[in-house]
């Protein structure tokens, strides 16, 4: 009996020690990720991590909705069977804030067909008012302040304290990612450029429409331009342009090299 108790005690001690080591490692990782000062020469700040590119499957992550403080899974982002537009942001990122007006316009324009989200990452330029994150409570609070101060309309999801999603997707300061309904990445911009994001959204939606309804252009052709609805005219032009582009690409591909 004494031997059993001794073994049980030693096992408990080993498990507790291992748990403490894991916990300390997680804290160290979070502290390393949430730097105290911006350094443009530090690759951990700009572009480190996995080189996540187009045509890859969007992984499973767990985020937090700052308004409800409930968990949000990757699968939840695709609600309504829509494509997803994800942009990195935080309250101390001038690049994000300077583009948010244009990104909000895109959100309003395409929200019927696309789910837009701001992925709240670490503070790019931590300071006295908004220091680096030491807890999820602080990170969520910063996200709430950004919604309040900057009137952010696009829904926000908060990454975990050690930036699991940010680091896996490529830890640039202000990227944009457009993802298809099948969770395959269609566009990956290291820096967010609203015009490029809109082009990617248009192309992906046109591809979806063309795949579902091959008679879309034929329907438009039966009507005069002034008889078409604005939506029909918009998709007619987008799909027609894409069709011409694909034909040109195939024609060029068939030319034998010199």
C-alpha positions in Angstrom: 0.0 0.0 0.0 2.8 2.4 0.9 4.6 1.5 -2.4 1.4 2.3 -4.3 1.0 5.6 -2.5 4.6 6.5 -3.2 4.3 5.7 -6.9 1.0 7.7 -7.1 2.7 10.7 -5.4 5.6 10.6 -7.8 3.3 10.3 -10.8 1.3 13.3 -9.6 4.5 15.3 -9.0 5.8 14.5 -12.5 2.4 15.4 -14.1 2.3 18.7 -12.1 5.9 19.4 -13.1 5.2 18.8 -16.8 2.1 20.9 -16.7 4.0 23.7 -15.0 6.7 23.5 -17.7 4.1 23.6 -20.5 2.5 26.6 -18.8 5.8 28.4 -18.5 6.6 27.7 -22.1 3.2 29.1 -23.2 3.9 32.2 -21.2 7.3 32.6 -22.8 5.9 32.2 -26.3 3.2 34.8 -25.6 5.8 37.2 -24.2 8.0 36.7 -27.2 5.2 37.2 -29.6 3.8 40.3 -27.9 6.9 42.5 -28.1 7.2 45.7 -26.1 8.6 47.9 -28.8 8.4 48.0 -32.6 11.6 47.0 -34.5 11.5 47.1 -38.3 14.7 44.9 -38.5 13.2 42.1 -36.4 11.8 39.4 -38.7 9.7 38.1 -35.8 7.8 41.4 -36.2 7.6 41.4 -40.0 7.0 38.3 -42.1 8.3 35.5 -39.9 6.5 32.2 -39.4 5.0 30.0 -42.1 4.9 31.4 -45.6 1.1 30.8 -45.9 0.2 31.1 -49.6 -2.7 30.8 -52.0 -4.3 27.5 -52.8 -3.9 26.2 -49.3 -6.6 25.0 -47.0 -7.6 27.5 -44.2 -6.8 25.7 -41.0 -8.8 25.2 -37.8 -8.3 28.0 -35.2 -10.2 29.2 -32.2 -10.9 33.0 -31.9 -12.9 35.1 -29.5 -15.7 37.5 -30.4 -14.8 40.6 -28.3 -18.4 41.8 -27.9 -19.8 38.5 -26.6 -16.5 37.0 -25.4 -17.6 33.7 -26.9 -15.4 31.3 -28.9 -15.5 31.4 -32.7 -14.2 28.5 -34.7 -12.8 28.7 -38.2 -15.8 26.9 -39.6 -18.1 29.6 -38.1 -16.5 32.2 -40.4 -18.2 30.7 -43.4 -21.7 31.0 -42.1 -24.4 31.5 -44.7 -22.3 29.6 -47.3 -20.3 32.7 -48.1 -16.7 33.4 -49.0 -14.5 35.0 -46.3 -12.4 38.2 -46.3 -10.0 38.3 -43.4 -7.8 41.4 -42.6 -5.3 41.8 -39.8 -5.8 44.8 -37.6 -5.2 46.3 -34.2 -5.7 49.7 -32.5 -2.0 50.7 -32.8 -1.6 49.9 -36.5 -1.7 53.1 -38.7 -1.6 51.0 -41.9 -4.8 49.2 -40.9 -6.6 52.3 -39.7 -5.7 54.3 -42.8 -7.3 51.7 -45.0 -10.4 50.9 -42.9 -12.6 53.4 -44.7 -12.1 51.7 -48.0 -12.4 48.2 -46.5 -15.6 49.3 -44.8 -16.9 50.3 -48.2 -16.1 46.9 -49.6 -17.8 45.3 -46.6 -21.0 47.2 -47.2 -20.8 46.5 -51.0 -20.2 42.7 -50.8 -21.6 41.6 -47.4 -24.5 39.8 -49.1 -22.0 37.4 -50.7 -19.0 37.6 -48.4 -18.3 37.5 -44.6 -15.7 40.1 -43.7 -13.7 39.9 -40.4 -10.9 41.8 -38.8 -8.4 39.4 -37.1 -7.2 41.3 -34.0 -3.5 40.5 -33.6 -0.8 41.9 -31.3 -0.2 45.6 -31.0 2.0 46.6 -33.8 3.1 49.8 -32.0 2.5 49.2 -28.3 2.7 52.3 -26.1 1.5 53.9 -22.9 -2.2 53.9 -23.9 -2.3 50.5 -25.5 0.7 48.4 -24.2 1.6 44.9 -25.3 -0.9 42.2 -24.4 -0.2 40.3 -21.1 -3.6 38.6 -21.0 -6.6 37.8 -23.2 -8.6 40.2 -21.0 -6.3 43.1 -22.1 -6.4 42.0 -25.8 -10.2 41.8 -25.9 -10.4 45.1 -24.1 -8.2 46.7 -26.8 -10.4 45.3 -29.5 -13.5 46.8 -27.8 -11.7 50.2 -27.6 -10.9 50.0 -31.3 -14.5 49.4 -32.1 -15.6 52.3 -29.9 -12.9 54.8 -30.9 -12.6 54.1 -34.6 -16.2 53.1 -35.3 -15.2 49.8 -36.8 -18.2 48.2 -38.6 -16.5 45.0 -39.8 -16.9 42.2 -37.2 -13.8 41.5 -35.2 -12.4 38.2 -34.1 -9.5 38.1 -31.6 -6.6 35.7 -32.0 -5.3 34.0 -28.9 -2.5 35.5 -26.7 0.4 33.8 -28.4 -1.0 34.6 -31.9 -1.6 31.1 -33.1 -3.5 32.1 -36.2 -1.4 35.1 -36.9 1.8 33.2 -36.8 0.5 30.2 -38.8 -0.9 32.5 -41.5 2.2 34.6 -41.7 2.8 37.3 -39.1 2.8 40.4 -41.2 1.3 43.5 -39.6 -1.6 44.2 -41.9 -2.4 41.4 -44.4 -5.6 40.5 -46.2 -6.8 37.0 -47.1 -9.7 36.0 -49.3 -11.0 32.4 -48.8 -13.4 30.4 -50.9 -16.5 28.5 -49.6 -14.3 25.4 -49.8 -11.8 27.0 -47.4 -9.2 27.2 -50.1 -7.3 30.5 -50.0 -7.9 32.4 -53.3 -5.9 35.5 -52.5 -3.1 36.3 -50.0 -1.8 39.9 -49.7 1.2 40.4 -47.4 0.0 44.0 -47.0 -3.7 44.9 -47.3 -4.5 46.7 -50.5 -8.3 47.3 -50.8 -8.2 47.5 -54.6 -6.5 44.1 -54.8 -8.9 42.6 -52.2 -11.9 43.8 -54.3 -10.4 42.3 -57.4 -10.0 38.9 -55.6 -13.5 39.1 -54.2 -15.0 39.9 -57.7 -13.0 37.0 -59.3 -14.0 34.5 -56.7 -17.7 35.4 -56.8 -17.7 35.4 -60.6 -16.1 32.0 -60.6 -18.8 30.8 -58.2 -21.6 32.3 -60.3 -20.2 31.0 -63.6 -19.9 27.5 -62.1 -23.5 27.6 -60.9 -25.2 29.3 -63.8 -23.6 29.1 -67.2 -26.6 30.9 -68.8 -26.0 34.1 -66.8 -24.3 35.8 -69.7 -26.9 34.5 -72.1 -29.7 36.0 -70.0 -27.9 39.4 -70.1 -27.5 39.1 -73.9 -31.3 38.9 -74.3 -31.7 42.3 -72.8 -30.5 45.8 -73.8 -28.0 47.4 -71.4 -30.6 49.8 -70.0 -33.0 46.9 -69.4 -30.6 45.0 -67.2 -30.7 45.3 -63.4 -27.5 46.9 -61.9 -26.6 43.5 -60.4 -27.1 41.6 -63.7 -25.0 44.2 -65.5 -22.3 44.1 -62.9 -21.9 40.3 -63.1 -22.3 40.3 -66.8 -19.2 42.5 -67.2 -17.2 40.6 -64.6 -18.0 37.2 -66.0 -17.5 38.3 -69.6 -14.1 39.8 -68.7 -13.1 36.6 -66.9 -14.2 34.5 -69.9 -12.1 36.6 -72.3 -9.2 36.4 -69.9 -9.4 32.6 -69.7 -9.7 32.2 -73.5 -6.6 34.5 -74.0 -4.7 32.4 -71.4 -5.6 29.1 -73.1 -4.6 30.6 -76.5 -1.3 31.8 -75.2 -0.7 28.5 -73.5 -1.2 26.6 -76.8 1.6 28.5 -78.6 4.7 26.3 -78.7 7.9 27.8 -77.2 10.5 29.1 -79.6 
